[in-house]
């Protein structure tokens, strides 16, 4: 399985290890982290919810699409659910490829597809209130 969802902190080094191989000339590791502000509002934390079976299937479809478009690429991704504190990783994507250009393109494609397609919802907790957002 190339994709997972977890309530535990994400280990991006483990994802990197899953895509690393002797033919990889590049490994791109993307980590989406919780920042301390959004549009001038102080963020205290994020809370993610997902319909896990569907979310995992969609993430696997994205991985398959990456390998279809970039056949020499390898990909692994994980998304966190539950409370994600400031500075913690909410999503990690590792992509390896013989060439750096393909690794960058595949990584960008993957994160954009996750944000657009995967049923994960984010609740932003501010000092002055909350706001639900689609992933």
Secondary structure as the mmCIF struct_conf table of DSSP 4:
data_model
#
loop_
_struct_conf.conf_type_id
_struct_conf.id
_struct_conf.beg_label_comp_id
_struct_conf.beg_label_asym_id
_struct_conf.beg_label_seq_id
_struct_conf.end_label_comp_id
_struct_conf.end_label_asym_id
_struct_conf.end_label_seq_id
STRN STRN1 UNK A 3 UNK A 6
BEND BEND1 UNK A 7 UNK A 8
HELX_LH_PP_P HELX_LH_PP_P1 UNK A 9 UNK A 10
HELX_RH_AL_P HELX_RH_AL_P1 UNK A 12 UNK A 19
TURN_TY1_P TURN_TY1_P1 UNK A 22 UNK A 23
BEND BEND2 UNK A 25 UNK A 25
STRN STRN2 UNK A 26 UNK A 33
BEND BEND3 UNK A 36 UNK A 36
STRN STRN3 UNK A 37 UNK A 38
TURN_TY1_P TURN_TY1_P2 UNK A 39 UNK A 40
STRN STRN4 UNK A 41 UNK A 50
HELX_RH_AL_P HELX_RH_AL_P2 UNK A 52 UNK A 69
BEND BEND4 UNK A 70 UNK A 70
TURN_TY1_P TURN_TY1_P3 UNK A 71 UNK A 72
STRN STRN5 UNK A 74 UNK A 80
STRN STRN6 UNK A 82 UNK A 85
TURN_TY1_P TURN_TY1_P4 UNK A 86 UNK A 87
STRN STRN7 UNK A 89 UNK A 97
BEND BEND5 UNK A 98 UNK A 99
HELX_RH_AL_P HELX_RH_AL_P3 UNK A 100 UNK A 117
BEND BEND6 UNK A 118 UNK A 118
STRN STRN8 UNK A 120 UNK A 126
TURN_TY1_P TURN_TY1_P5 UNK A 127 UNK A 128
STRN STRN9 UNK A 129 UNK A 134
#
